Every structure is written in structure tokens, then in C-alpha cells.
């Protein structure tokens, strides 16, 4: 596939996505305008837009929303997600490489990793609060625990799937074990590992609302939970939109990094 064809394909894909979003917004606006449900159940796009402007204005008499603007809240939540993901990804990559390279490590750790991967974040949030209190630690640790299993599983599978002929060829040329890992195994495993990172970031970001149920009122998830208590549906929808849009941006950045780090996978 030529570069021009790739550009055309991406342009068509982007156009289809834009049209799909516009159609969904049109359906939403029509449903809200028809008053099939009361505004307390389904506010229209105009009400959500009004809340966006109001919660972004620090001079609106409420300091944005309950003392913090939307941007400030988003920054707090992104900081928590960032710390949790960095810790989880580092642990996941190191553990996954060890699982893929050393069978004994895989036999010992795989059941625990699978067990953690099956647990929803809320299942161990209470335990983290008992252990670490109600400050930042349980939130970051929850996101870390949510993030590292997908990376570990992806890294282990990627390492196990590396073509043995590449490894044997490097060893035949005199490469040490460390050089084989650095020059052969890691580059060959990078696309799958980054796919695991995408999954991990998505899981961690989707868990931020759960993480902020404990003393997390200053985050975007705390805003959603607080608005839910007072039936402020437009604020809830706004928070979900903010989480979703920023999640898409983060995922797009990871995909761009994946293309840059593994260009041999083709332009798609």
C-alpha cells in the first residue's frame, strides 16, 4: 500500500468517525428536544455545554464546581492516572519480560497476575484504604494494580512469541544474553507490549471514578459522584464526556508512539 493510499484511507476513516459522532449528537438533541424524558433524566447538549462553561469559570460564585474548575479537576485525575499507570507499566513490563524469559517465574507469578486481572477495582479498594488510609496512596495504588496485569500478560506473550531463529542468529553472531534481550527480544515484542499499555491505560482511566470515591472530591471522578448525589445529570454527562475525550486523546498518543517504535508493522 502506497503512502498516498494510506493517507486517503485514514482521511476516509476520520470522515466516517466525524459523521458518526455528528449523527449521535443529532439523535441526542432530537431526543432531548422531544421531551421523551424529563431534563433531569436526559438533558440536552445545550445544558451540558452550559455546565462546561460554568464549571470552567472560577468566577461563577462556586469556584468552578464545588471549589475547583473543570481543568483543575481534570489535572488532579490525570496526575493520579499518570502515577498509577507509570508504576503499573514499569512493574508489568519487568514482570512480563521475566515471565516470558524464565519459565519458573511464569509458573509462580502467572496465577497471581490472572487473579488480579479478574478483580474489578472496587473489589480491592476497601482493602487499600485499610492499609494506606484515605490520602493519595490508595488511589494511586488502585490504578497501579489495575494497570499492571494487562501489561504483564502482553509482555509475557510477546516475549514467548519471538521467533527463535532471530535469537539463535544473534547468539551465533556472538551476542550476549543482555544484547539479545535489548537488540532482538525487546524490539520484536514492542508492538504487543504497547498494545498491553493501551489496555492498561484504558482500564486505569476507567477506574479513576472508583478510585476517587474515597476522599477524591477534587478530581473529575469526584465531580461526577458529587453531581450524581444531587441529580445534576448535565454535570454527570459532562464529566463522562471529559473522561471519554481525554481518554481518546491519550490512546491516540499511544498509537502514534506504537507506529513510531514499530514502523515495520506497516502504515495502518
C-alpha positions as CSV (number, residue, x, y, z in Angstrom):
1,X,0.0,0.0,0.0
2,X,1.5,3.3,-1.1
3,X,1.7,6.3,1.2
4,X,-0.9,8.2,-0.8
5,X,-3.3,5.3,-0.4
6,X,-2.6,5.2,3.3
7,X,-3.4,9.0,3.6
8,X,-6.7,8.5,1.7
9,X,-7.7,5.6,3.9
10,X,-7.0,7.5,7.1
11,X,-8.9,10.5,5.7
12,X,-11.9,8.4,4.9
13,X,-11.8,6.7,8.3
14,X,-11.6,10.1,10.0
15,X,-14.5,11.4,8.0
16,X,-16.7,8.4,8.8
17,X,-15.9,8.9,12.5
18,X,-16.8,12.6,12.4
19,X,-20.1,11.8,10.7
20,X,-20.9,9.1,13.2
21,X,-20.3,11.5,16.1
22,X,-22.5,14.2,14.5
23,X,-25.3,11.6,13.9
24,X,-25.1,10.6,17.6
25,X,-25.3,14.2,18.7
26,X,-28.2,14.9,16.4
27,X,-30.1,11.9,17.9
28,X,-29.3,13.1,21.4
29,X,-30.5,16.6,20.5
30,X,-33.8,15.3,18.9
31,X,-34.5,13.0,21.9
32,X,-33.9,15.9,24.4
33,X,-36.0,18.3,22.3
34,X,-38.9,15.9,22.0
35,X,-39.0,15.7,25.9
36,X,-39.4,11.9,25.8
37,X,-37.7,12.0,29.1
38,X,-37.6,15.0,31.5
39,X,-34.4,17.2,31.5
40,X,-33.4,15.7,34.9
41,X,-33.1,12.3,33.1
42,X,-31.8,13.4,29.7
43,X,-30.5,17.0,29.5
44,X,-29.9,18.4,26.0
45,X,-26.5,19.2,24.5
46,X,-27.1,22.9,25.3
47,X,-27.4,22.2,29.1
48,X,-24.2,20.2,29.1
49,X,-22.5,23.0,27.2
50,X,-23.7,25.5,29.7
51,X,-22.3,23.3,32.5
52,X,-19.0,23.1,30.6
53,X,-18.7,26.9,30.6
54,X,-19.9,27.2,34.2
55,X,-17.6,24.6,35.7
56,X,-14.7,26.1,33.7
57,X,-15.3,29.6,35.2
58,X,-13.6,30.1,38.5
59,X,-15.5,33.4,39.0
60,X,-19.0,31.9,38.8
61,X,-19.6,32.1,42.5
62,X,-18.7,28.4,43.1
63,X,-15.1,28.5,42.1
64,X,-16.0,26.4,39.0
65,X,-17.7,23.4,40.6
66,X,-17.6,22.9,44.4
67,X,-14.4,25.0,44.7
68,X,-12.4,23.7,41.7
69,X,-12.7,24.3,38.0
70,X,-13.1,21.6,35.4
71,X,-9.5,22.0,34.2
72,X,-8.1,21.8,37.8
73,X,-10.2,18.6,38.4
74,X,-9.0,17.0,35.2
75,X,-5.4,17.8,36.1
76,X,-5.8,16.1,39.5
77,X,-7.3,13.0,38.0
78,X,-4.7,12.8,35.2
79,X,-1.9,13.1,37.8
80,X,-3.3,10.2,39.7
81,X,-3.8,8.1,36.5
82,X,-0.3,9.1,35.4
83,X,1.4,7.9,38.6
84,X,-0.7,4.8,38.7
85,X,0.0,3.9,35.1
86,X,3.7,4.6,35.2
87,X,4.2,2.4,38.3
88,X,1.9,-0.3,36.8
89,X,3.5,-0.3,33.4
90,X,7.1,-0.5,34.8
91,X,6.1,-3.4,37.0
92,X,4.1,-5.0,34.3
93,X,6.9,-4.8,31.7
94,X,9.6,-6.1,34.0
95,X,7.4,-8.9,35.3
96,X,6.2,-9.8,31.9
97,X,9.7,-10.0,30.5
98,X,10.7,-12.2,33.4
99,X,7.7,-14.4,32.8
100,X,8.4,-14.8,29.2
101,X,12.1,-15.5,29.6
102,X,12.2,-17.6,32.8
103,X,9.6,-20.4,32.9
104,X,9.9,-20.8,36.7
105,X,8.9,-17.1,37.2
106,X,6.0,-17.6,34.9
107,X,4.8,-20.7,36.8
108,X,5.0,-18.9,40.1
109,X,3.5,-15.5,39.2
110,X,1.0,-16.2,36.4
111,X,-1.8,-17.4,38.8
112,X,-1.5,-14.2,40.9
113,X,-1.4,-11.9,37.8
114,X,-4.5,-13.7,36.4
115,X,-6.2,-13.4,39.7
116,X,-5.6,-9.6,39.9
117,X,-6.7,-9.2,36.3
118,X,-10.0,-10.8,37.1
119,X,-10.8,-8.5,40.0
120,X,-12.8,-5.3,39.5
121,X,-11.1,-2.2,41.1
122,X,-13.8,-1.7,43.6
123,X,-13.2,-5.2,45.0
124,X,-9.8,-4.2,46.5
125,X,-10.3,-0.5,47.1
126,X,-11.6,-1.1,50.6
127,X,-8.5,-3.2,51.4
128,X,-6.2,-0.5,50.1
129,X,-8.0,2.1,52.2
130,X,-7.5,-0.1,55.3
131,X,-3.8,-0.5,54.5
132,X,-2.9,3.0,53.3
133,X,-5.6,5.4,54.6
134,X,-7.7,7.9,52.6
135,X,-5.0,10.1,51.1
136,X,-3.5,9.8,47.7
137,X,-1.8,6.4,48.2
138,X,-4.8,4.1,47.9
139,X,-6.0,5.9,44.7
140,X,-2.6,5.6,43.0
141,X,-2.1,2.0,44.2
142,X,-5.6,1.1,42.9
143,X,-4.8,2.4,39.5
144,X,-1.4,0.8,39.6
145,X,-2.9,-2.6,40.4
146,X,-5.5,-2.1,37.7
147,X,-2.8,-1.2,35.1
148,X,0.0,-3.8,35.5
149,X,-1.8,-7.2,34.8
150,X,-2.6,-6.4,31.1
151,X,1.0,-5.2,30.5
152,X,2.5,-8.2,32.2
153,X,0.3,-10.6,30.2
154,X,1.0,-8.8,26.9
155,X,4.8,-8.6,27.6
156,X,5.0,-12.3,28.6
157,X,3.0,-13.4,25.5
158,X,5.1,-11.1,23.2
159,X,8.4,-12.5,24.6
160,X,7.2,-16.1,24.3
161,X,6.2,-15.4,20.7
162,X,9.5,-14.0,19.4
163,X,10.9,-16.0,16.5
164,X,13.6,-18.3,17.9
165,X,15.5,-18.0,14.6
166,X,16.2,-14.3,15.4
167,X,17.5,-15.2,18.8
168,X,19.7,-18.0,17.6
169,X,21.1,-15.9,14.8
170,X,22.1,-13.1,17.3
171,X,23.7,-15.7,19.5
172,X,25.6,-17.2,16.6
173,X,27.0,-13.8,15.9
174,X,28.3,-13.6,19.4
175,X,25.7,-11.5,21.1
176,X,25.4,-11.8,24.9
177,X,22.2,-12.6,26.7
178,X,21.7,-8.9,27.5
179,X,22.4,-7.9,24.0
180,X,19.9,-10.5,22.7
181,X,17.2,-9.1,25.0
182,X,18.0,-5.5,24.1
183,X,18.5,-5.9,20.4
184,X,16.2,-8.7,19.5
185,X,13.6,-9.6,22.1
186,X,12.5,-6.1,23.1
187,X,12.2,-4.6,19.6
188,X,10.2,-7.7,18.4
189,X,8.0,-7.6,21.5
190,X,7.4,-3.8,21.4
191,X,4.1,-3.7,19.4
192,X,2.4,-6.3,21.7
193,X,3.8,-4.6,24.8
194,X,2.4,-1.2,23.7
195,X,-0.9,-2.9,23.0
196,X,-0.9,-4.0,26.6
197,X,0.0,-0.5,27.6
198,X,-3.1,0.8,25.7
199,X,-5.3,-1.7,27.5
200,X,-3.7,-0.8,30.9
201,X,-4.2,2.9,30.5
202,X,-7.8,2.4,29.4
203,X,-8.5,0.2,32.4
204,X,-6.8,2.6,34.8
205,X,-8.6,5.7,33.4
206,X,-11.9,3.9,33.5
207,X,-11.1,3.1,37.2
208,X,-10.5,6.7,38.2
209,X,-14.1,7.3,39.2
210,X,-13.9,4.2,41.6
211,X,-10.5,5.5,42.9
212,X,-12.0,8.9,43.7
213,X,-14.9,7.5,45.8
214,X,-12.5,7.8,48.8
215,X,-11.6,11.4,49.6
216,X,-11.3,12.2,45.9
217,X,-13.8,15.0,45.5
218,X,-11.1,17.2,43.9
219,X,-10.9,15.1,40.8
220,X,-13.1,14.7,37.7
221,X,-14.5,11.4,39.1
222,X,-15.3,13.1,42.4
223,X,-17.2,15.7,40.4
224,X,-19.3,13.0,38.7
225,X,-20.0,11.3,42.0
226,X,-21.0,14.5,43.7
227,X,-23.2,15.6,40.8
228,X,-24.9,12.1,40.9
229,X,-25.8,12.6,44.6
230,X,-27.7,15.9,43.7
231,X,-29.2,14.6,40.5
232,X,-27.2,17.1,38.4
233,X,-27.4,14.9,35.3
234,X,-25.8,17.5,33.0
235,X,-22.7,17.7,35.1
236,X,-22.5,13.9,35.2
237,X,-22.7,13.7,31.4
238,X,-20.1,16.5,31.1
239,X,-17.8,14.5,33.4
240,X,-18.2,11.4,31.3
241,X,-17.6,13.3,28.1
242,X,-14.4,14.8,29.6
243,X,-13.1,11.4,30.7
244,X,-14.0,9.9,27.3
245,X,-12.5,12.6,25.2
246,X,-9.3,12.8,27.2
247,X,-9.1,9.0,27.1
248,X,-9.3,9.1,23.3
249,X,-6.5,11.7,23.1
250,X,-4.3,9.6,25.4
251,X,-5.0,6.5,23.3
252,X,-4.2,8.3,20.1
253,X,-0.8,9.4,21.5
254,X,-0.1,5.8,22.5
255,X,-1.0,4.6,19.0
256,X,1.3,7.3,17.5
257,X,4.1,6.0,19.7
258,X,3.4,2.5,18.6
259,X,3.7,3.5,15.0
260,X,7.0,5.3,15.7
261,X,8.5,2.5,17.6
262,X,7.4,-0.3,15.3
263,X,7.2,1.1,11.8
264,X,7.8,-2.3,10.3
265,X,4.3,-3.3,11.2
266,X,3.1,-1.2,8.3
267,X,1.2,2.0,8.0
268,X,-2.4,1.4,9.0
